Amino acid sequence: MSTILECAICKKSSGTGISILNKFICDECEKTLVNVDINDNRYEIYKDMIKRNIYGDIILKSSIR
């Protein structure tokens, strides 16, 4: 039985995906992230989403010190 988690990128609930720094990314977003070309407009959008939703907590915590 898999646990249902909310994706840090698309915010949809899913039972399959990966965790990066304790943040969940669903299979669908993972596939998109891995396959998006750097010249595709979506590349910058996903990069910003990752910065904000996954690394944002780390950046905030380090700036508080």
C-alpha positions as CSV (number, residue, x, y, z in Angstrom):
1,M,0.0,0.0,0.0
2,S,1.5,3.4,-1.0
3,T,1.1,6.6,0.8
4,I,-0.7,9.4,-1.0
5,L,1.3,12.7,-1.0
6,E,0.9,16.1,-2.6
7,C,3.4,16.9,-5.4
8,A,5.6,20.0,-4.6
9,I,5.4,21.0,-8.3
10,C,1.8,20.4,-9.5
11,K,0.1,20.1,-6.1
12,K,-1.8,16.9,-7.2
13,S,-2.0,13.9,-4.9
14,S,-0.2,10.8,-6.0
15,G,1.0,7.5,-4.5
16,T,4.1,7.2,-6.8
17,G,7.1,9.5,-7.3
18,I,10.3,10.6,-5.7
19,S,11.3,12.6,-2.6
20,I,14.0,15.3,-2.8
21,L,14.9,17.0,0.5
22,N,11.7,15.7,2.0
23,K,9.6,17.1,-0.7
24,F,7.5,14.8,-2.9
25,I,7.5,15.0,-6.8
26,C,4.9,12.8,-8.6
27,D,6.0,10.5,-11.4
28,E,4.4,12.8,-14.0
29,C,6.3,15.9,-12.9
30,E,9.5,13.9,-12.5
31,K,9.2,12.6,-16.2
32,T,8.6,16.2,-17.4
33,L,11.5,17.6,-15.4
34,V,13.9,14.9,-16.6
35,N,12.9,15.3,-20.3
36,V,12.3,19.1,-20.7
37,D,14.8,20.7,-23.0
38,I,16.7,23.7,-21.6
39,N,15.5,25.7,-24.7
40,D,11.8,24.9,-23.9
41,N,9.9,27.7,-22.2
42,R,8.8,25.3,-19.5
43,Y,12.4,24.8,-18.4
44,E,12.5,28.2,-16.6
45,I,9.1,27.7,-15.1
46,Y,10.1,24.3,-13.6
47,K,13.4,25.7,-12.4
48,D,11.6,28.5,-10.6
49,M,9.1,26.0,-9.1
50,I,11.9,23.8,-7.8
51,K,13.7,26.8,-6.3
52,R,10.6,28.0,-4.6
53,N,8.9,24.8,-3.6
54,I,11.8,22.5,-2.8
55,Y,14.8,24.6,-2.0
56,G,12.9,27.6,-0.6
57,D,12.8,26.1,2.9
58,I,16.6,25.7,2.9
59,I,17.2,29.2,1.6
60,L,14.9,30.7,4.2
61,K,16.4,28.7,7.0
62,S,20.0,29.6,6.0
63,S,19.1,33.3,5.8
64,I,17.6,33.3,9.3
65,R,20.9,32.3,10.9
